Amino acid sequence: MNKNSWILVALIGSVGSAASMAQDAGPISRRYKALKVPAPSLGSTWAVLDKNGANAKVTPYLSSLGQGEAGTGVMTSPPFIIGSGKITFTICGHDGQTGGRGANFVALVDARKGNVLMKTAPPQNDAMQEREWDVSGLKGTEVRIETRDGDAGGAFAWMGIGWINAGDTLRVDFKNGMPKGWAQTQKKEEMRYETVAGGVPFKRLAEAYTVVPGSGSVQIPCGFPATRLFFLGCTAHNFKPLESFAGIEIHYRTGSPDVFPLMCGFTLDGTYKTLSPSPAMYLHASADPYQHYLVIKTRAEVIEKIRLVAQPDRFPIPRIRAITAETTTESEQLMPLPDAPQPADESAWIDAHGLVPGSPDLGGIIDRIRRAHHIPPEAATPVGFKKLQLDTAFRSEGVAVADFDGDGQLDIAAGSVYYAGPDWKRIPILAEAREFNRFGYSDAFLCFADDVNGDGRLDLVEVGFPGKQTFWFANPGKRGQAWKQYLAVEQTGNETPAYTDINSDGRKELIFVDDAKGQCALAQPGQDPTRPWTMTPISPPDKSDPPPAHGLGIGDINADGRLDAVTPQGWYEGPADKKTSPWPFHAATLFGEAQLCVSDFDGDGDSDVLGTSAHHYGIAWTEQTPNGWHKHDIDDTISQTHAIAVADINGDDLPDFVTGKRFWAHNGNDPGSFQPACLFWFEQKREAGRPTWLRHTIDTDSGVGLHFAIVDLNGDRLPDLVTANKKGVFIFQQLPAGEKAAR
């Protein structure tokens, strides 16, 4: 084969017009078919959908989530004459995490002059809110309505419209579908497909460097089953080995996705034309001498869509040119490919290198990449952990560790089940154990153990989805018998409530945000624990103090011997009189969006605050000084570190901490969602009396949820870790010094 014979060019009128394609040379393959991929410049993100940004089922509405949260575009109504004095409509969604970016809005536009007459931003809420424009001074003006999504971010970057009522001249309810005359701004271009023949053939867009758009995200519809998927290209400019530049998501009809990181040295080659020197490279040469392909083994299910997601504000966009499916299914989304013999060694390589979730061991891969590129390993530590997976199902985002069955052994509760120690047999708490879909959220965000009804048996307190109920489950004292469920709090806000005896009255309280009143509050059982719990506000009823949304912690900030409630905006001082309400508030800017950990990290005698980033990158501690609070960054390479806990992991009497990535925290819409779900512990060191932290990787395929436990499970006086999230339920048992777990 000469240098140019590997490309057969076929002209088509536009993307998806496979019928006009010129005939390929050779017989048609029944094994491989090319997936139609959109040109990155085509289309707009607007569509009528029945799912919101949290993937919850809602009444159909006009949504900018049509190409994912990173999609952008404008939808325009037909021109109409204003005849009434007002225009009302419903709107939902976000304009950036805190609002005010000015990128997402609905506007009233002069149809002749093109200038914006009025505009409204989304309400920073997933639920529809009604809004009104006073247009009494514009009667007779020819106008149009534009909905604009200009935010290419991966989170809080979408909006939607439910209905519009402009009187007799325009009435639209999007639950009935896309109205006639509404148009998206889009550009269609003449495109060419070219065929790369070989052992695995491909059809790629000739003009496109990559099918990943500048916004960083593209969704490719499928609707068919496949044995394998092959991705051609897999390169990136200005690469750094071990960095995850992007990811591939395979979404199945069941709704549960598989996520694969495009990591340089493993599934992505950053040298553009030559393979990485890493022996862990999972790329094979294609018939194009300058491009390679990646293999993913798929489940025996219908693939709903493939999502390619990158982060152009942080990393280069990777090159993905084409996708080939190994399938015998006929589909409008698939195009024929020429048949070609596949060498035996290539077939063997494909069989041995197809990626599936959790395999190969990413920790071993990372070690091999480090050695190949002469990258120093992580700091050495005698601390090692043995991983034990108790469940592969998504049971909850939090765990509670306690002796629930009264046999003297610690058990682990996660949602509607507990695992009885020491053999960790799964015992149902409810008559039917719940298992949640990973492409969505659970109703079990945090779990706490407590004897709520005072009968001597430990019960389970379960905090649900933010804004929904918190329940407690009464332990019947007999294995296999269903636990009775009681309502504790009707509406529990924020993702990180705490459960502890904050006011030293001998009973634990749930500290949280009361969304109904917009207050920070605590709740505890009354005389009848089967009735809803008694609420005590911490913040004032006039909402003058900002309640926490993401971020809440408990600790003694002012060293008066009483626990305080800590938020990112400041802290509520625990009063001497337990009946005091509200508590005094002290404003402060404290880093953190999940658990806020209070400890004297620098050893100077006062309390500092440690926090993580729920939707972004970053771990930092905020130092308390006589001159105020000062933030110190610890690590800015890990995203979605929801849960965090402080403990002395290595026994040197310094406060270390554990955190990790919350896998699929917000359905792939956060920065770094494609990164591996790693679990880390950070070892504290002191340099000239100042704290520094060394990061140690415990695991690369689990991460954390919203709340985990650090506890000695087996009585060896070494802290172990217990986590639960969308990947399952895990124990990480700390090994005696000098003993290392085998990979």
Secondary structure in CASP SS format (residue, H / E / C, confidence):
PFRMAT SS
TARGET T0000
AUTHOR 0000-0000-0000
METHOD secondary structure of the structure
MODEL  1
M C 1.00
N C 1.00
K C 1.00
N C 1.00
S C 1.00
W C 1.00
I E 1.00
L E 1.00
V E 1.00
A E 1.00
L E 1.00
I E 1.00
G C 1.00
S C 1.00
V C 1.00
G C 1.00
S C 1.00
A H 1.00
A H 1.00
S H 1.00
M C 1.00
A C 1.00
Q C 1.00
D C 1.00
A C 1.00
G C 1.00
P C 1.00
I E 1.00
S E 1.00
R E 1.00
R E 1.00
Y E 1.00
K E 1.00
A E 1.00
L E 1.00
K C 1.00
V C 1.00
P C 1.00
A C 1.00
P C 1.00
S C 1.00
L C 1.00
G C 1.00
S C 1.00
T C 1.00
W C 1.00
A E 1.00
V E 1.00
L E 1.00
D E 1.00
K E 1.00
N C 1.00
G C 1.00
A C 1.00
N C 1.00
A C 1.00
K E 1.00
V E 1.00
T E 1.00
P E 1.00
Y E 1.00
L E 1.00
S E 1.00
S C 1.00
L C 1.00
G C 1.00
Q C 1.00
G C 1.00
E C 1.00
A C 1.00
G C 1.00
T C 1.00
G E 1.00
V E 1.00
M E 1.00
T E 1.00
S C 1.00
P C 1.00
P C 1.00
F E 1.00
I E 1.00
I C 1.00
G C 1.00
S C 1.00
G C 1.00
K E 1.00
I E 1.00
T E 1.00
F E 1.00
T E 1.00
I E 1.00
C E 1.00
G E 1.00
H C 1.00
D C 1.00
G C 1.00
Q C 1.00
T C 1.00
G C 1.00
G C 1.00
R C 1.00
G C 1.00
A C 1.00
N E 1.00
F E 1.00
V E 1.00
A E 1.00
L E 1.00
V E 1.00
D E 1.00
A C 1.00
R C 1.00
K C 1.00
G C 1.00
N C 1.00
V E 1.00
L E 1.00
M E 1.00
K E 1.00
T E 1.00
A C 1.00
P C 1.00
P C 1.00
Q C 1.00
N E 1.00
D E 1.00
A E 1.00
M E 1.00
Q E 1.00
E E 1.00
R E 1.00
E E 1.00
W E 1.00
D E 1.00
V C 1.00
S H 1.00
G H 1.00
L H 1.00
K C 1.00
G C 1.00
T C 1.00
E E 1.00
V E 1.00
R E 1.00
I E 1.00
E E 1.00
T E 1.00
R E 1.00
D E 1.00
G C 1.00
D C 1.00
A C 1.00
G C 1.00
G C 1.00
A C 1.00
F C 1.00
A C 1.00
W C 1.00
M E 1.00
G E 1.00
I E 1.00
G E 1.00
W E 1.00
I E 1.00
N E 1.00
A C 1.00
G H 1.00
D H 1.00
T H 1.00
L C 1.00
R E 1.00
V E 1.00
D E 1.00
F H 1.00
K H 1.00
N H 1.00
G C 1.00
M C 1.00
P C 1.00
K C 1.00
G C 1.00
W C 1.00
A E 1.00
Q E 1.00
T C 1.00
Q C 1.00
K C 1.00
K C 1.00
E C 1.00
E C 1.00
M E 1.00
R E 1.00
Y E 1.00
E E 1.00
T E 1.00
V E 1.00
A C 1.00
G C 1.00
G C 1.00
V C 1.00
P C 1.00
F E 1.00
K E 1.00
R E 1.00
L E 1.00
A C 1.00
E C 1.00
A C 1.00
Y C 1.00
T C 1.00
V C 1.00
V C 1.00
P C 1.00
G C 1.00
S C 1.00
G C 1.00
S E 1.00
V E 1.00
Q E 1.00
I E 1.00
P E 1.00
C E 1.00
G E 1.00
F E 1.00
P C 1.00
A C 1.00
T C 1.00
R E 1.00
L E 1.00
F E 1.00
F E 1.00
L E 1.00
G E 1.00
C E 1.00
T E 1.00
A C 1.00
H C 1.00
N C 1.00
F C 1.00
K C 1.00
P C 1.00
L C 1.00
E C 1.00
S E 1.00
F E 1.00
A E 1.00
G E 1.00
I E 1.00
E E 1.00
I E 1.00
H E 1.00
Y E 1.00
R C 1.00
T C 1.00
G C 1.00
S C 1.00
P E 1.00
D E 1.00
V E 1.00
F E 1.00
P E 1.00
L E 1.00
M E 1.00
C E 1.00
G C 1.00
F C 1.00
T C 1.00
L E 1.00
D E 1.00
G C 1.00
T C 1.00
Y C 1.00
K C 1.00
T C 1.00
L C 1.00
S C 1.00
P C 1.00
S C 1.00
P C 1.00
A C 1.00
M C 1.00
Y C 1.00
L C 1.00
H E 1.00
A E 1.00
S C 1.00
A C 1.00
D C 1.00
P C 1.00
Y C 1.00
Q C 1.00
H E 1.00
Y E 1.00
L E 1.00
V E 1.00
I E 1.00
K E 1.00
T C 1.00
R C 1.00
A C 1.00
E C 1.00
V C 1.00
I E 1.00
E E 1.00
K E 1.00
I E 1.00
R E 1.00
L E 1.00
V E 1.00
A E 1.00
Q C 1.00
P C 1.00
D C 1.00
R C 1.00
F C 1.00
P C 1.00
I C 1.00
P C 1.00
R E 1.00
I E 1.00
R E 1.00
A E 1.00
I E 1.00
T E 1.00
A E 1.00
E E 1.00
T C 1.00
T C 1.00
T C 1.00
E C 1.00
S C 1.00
E C 1.00
Q C 1.00
L E 1.00
M E 1.00
P E 1.00
L E 1.00
P E 1.00
D C 1.00
A C 1.00
P C 1.00
Q C 1.00
P C 1.00
A H 1.00
D H 1.00
E H 1.00
S H 1.00
A H 1.00
W H 1.00
I H 1.00
D H 1.00
A H 1.00
H H 1.00
G C 1.00
L E 1.00
V E 1.00
P C 1.00
G C 1.00
S E 1.00
P C 1.00
D C 1.00
L H 1.00
G H 1.00
G H 1.00
I H 1.00
I H 1.00
D H 1.00
R H 1.00
I H 1.00
R H 1.00
R H 1.00
A H 1.00
H C 1.00
H C 1.00
I C 1.00
P C 1.00
P C 1.00
E C 1.00
A C 1.00
A C 1.00
T C 1.00
P C 1.00
V C 1.00
G C 1.00
F E 1.00
K E 1.00
K E 1.00
L E 1.00
Q E 1.00
L E 1.00
D E 1.00
T C 1.00
A C 1.00
F E 1.00
R C 1.00
S C 1.00
E C 1.00
G E 1.00
V C 1.00
A E 1.00
V E 1.00
A E 1.00
D C 1.00
F C 1.00
D C 1.00
G C 1.00
D C 1.00
G C 1.00
Q C 1.00
L C 1.00
D E 1.00
I E 1.00
A E 1.00
A E 1.00
G C 1.00
S C 1.00
V E 1.00
Y E 1.00
Y E 1.00
A E 1.00
G C 1.00
P C 1.00
D C 1.00
W C 1.00
K E 1.00
R E 1.00
I E 1.00
P E 1.00
I C 1.00
L C 1.00
A C 1.00
E C 1.00
A C 1.00
R C 1.00
E C 1.00
F E 1.00
N C 1.00
R C 1.00
F C 1.00
G C 1.00
Y C 1.00
S C 1.00
D C 1.00
A C 1.00
F C 1.00
L E 1.00
C E 1.00
F E 1.00
A E 1.00
D E 1.00
D C 1.00
V C 1.00
N C 1.00
G C 1.00
D C 1.00
G C 1.00
R C 1.00
L C 1.00
D E 1.00
L E 1.00
V E 1.00
E E 1.00
V E 1.00
G C 1.00
F C 1.00
P C 1.00
G C 1.00
K E 1.00
Q E 1.00
T E 1.00
F E 1.00
W E 1.00
F E 1.00
A E 1.00
N C 1.00
P C 1.00
G C 1.00
K C 1.00
R C 1.00
G C 1.00
Q C 1.00
A C 1.00
W C 1.00
K E 1.00
Q E 1.00
Y E 1.00
L E 1.00
A E 1.00
V E 1.00
E E 1.00
Q E 1.00
T E 1.00
G E 1.00
N E 1.00
E E 1.00
T E 1.00
P E 1.00
A E 1.00
Y E 1.00
T E 1.00
D C 1.00
I C 1.00
N C 1.00
S C 1.00
D C 1.00
G C 1.00
R C 1.00
K C 1.00
E E 1.00
L E 1.00
I E 1.00
F E 1.00
V E 1.00
D E 1.00
D C 1.00
A C 1.00
K C 1.00
G C 1.00
Q E 1.00
C E 1.00
A E 1.00
L E 1.00
A E 1.00
Q E 1.00
P C 1.00
G C 1.00
Q C 1.00
D C 1.00
P C 1.00
T C 1.00
R C 1.00
P C 1.00
W C 1.00
T E 1.00
M E 1.00
T E 1.00
P E 1.00
I C 1.00
S C 1.00
P C 1.00
P C 1.00
D C 1.00
K C 1.00
S C 1.00
D C 1.00
P C 1.00
P C 1.00
P C 1.00
A C 1.00
H C 1.00
G C 1.00
L E 1.00
G E 1.00
I E 1.00
G E 1.00
D C 1.00
I C 1.00
N C 1.00
A C 1.00
D C 1.00
G C 1.00
R C 1.00
L C 1.00
D E 1.00
A E 1.00
V E 1.00
T E 1.00
P C 1.00
Q C 1.00
G E 1.00
W E 1.00
Y E 1.00
E C 1.00
G C 1.00
P C 1.00
A C 1.00
D C 1.00
K C 1.00
K C 1.00
T C 1.00
S C 1.00
P C 1.00
W C 1.00
P C 1.00
F E 1.00
H E 1.00
A E 1.00
A C 1.00
T C 1.00
L C 1.00
F C 1.00
G C 1.00
E C 1.00
A C 1.00
Q E 1.00
L C 1.00
C E 1.00
V E 1.00
S E 1.00
D C 1.00
F C 1.00
D C 1.00
G C 1.00
D C 1.00
G C 1.00
D C 1.00
S C 1.00
D E 1.00
V E 1.00
L E 1.00
G E 1.00
T E 1.00
S C 1.00
A C 1.00
H C 1.00
H C 1.00
Y E 1.00
G E 1.00
I E 1.00
A E 1.00
W E 1.00
T E 1.00
E E 1.00
Q E 1.00
T E 1.00
P C 1.00
N C 1.00
G E 1.00
W E 1.00
H E 1.00
K E 1.00
H E 1.00
D E 1.00
I E 1.00
D E 1.00
D E 1.00
T E 1.00
I E 1.00
S E 1.00
Q C 1.00
T C 1.00
H C 1.00
A C 1.00
I E 1.00
A E 1.00
V E 1.00
A E 1.00
D C 1.00
I C 1.00
N C 1.00
G C 1.00
D C 1.00
D C 1.00
L C 1.00
P C 1.00
D E 1.00
F E 1.00
V E 1.00
T E 1.00
G E 1.00
K C 1.00
R E 1.00
F C 1.00
W C 1.00
A C 1.00
H C 1.00
N C 1.00
G C 1.00
N C 1.00
D C 1.00
P C 1.00
G C 1.00
S C 1.00
F C 1.00
Q C 1.00
P C 1.00
A C 1.00
C C 1.00
L E 1.00
F E 1.00
W E 1.00
F E 1.00
E E 1.00
Q E 1.00
K E 1.00
R E 1.00
E E 1.00
A C 1.00
G C 1.00
R E 1.00
P E 1.00
T E 1.00
W E 1.00
L E 1.00
R E 1.00
H E 1.00
T E 1.00
I E 1.00
D E 1.00
T C 1.00
D C 1.00
S C 1.00
G C 1.00
V E 1.00
G C 1.00
L C 1.00
H E 1.00
F C 1.00
A E 1.00
I E 1.00
V E 1.00
D C 1.00
L C 1.00
N C 1.00
G C 1.00
D C 1.00
R C 1.00
L C 1.00
P C 1.00
D E 1.00
L E 1.00
V E 1.00
T E 1.00
A E 1.00
N E 1.00
K C 1.00
K C 1.00
G E 1.00
V E 1.00
F E 1.00
I E 1.00
F E 1.00
Q E 1.00
Q E 1.00
L C 1.00
P C 1.00
A C 1.00
G C 1.00
E C 1.00
K C 1.00
A C 1.00
A C 1.00
R C 1.00
END
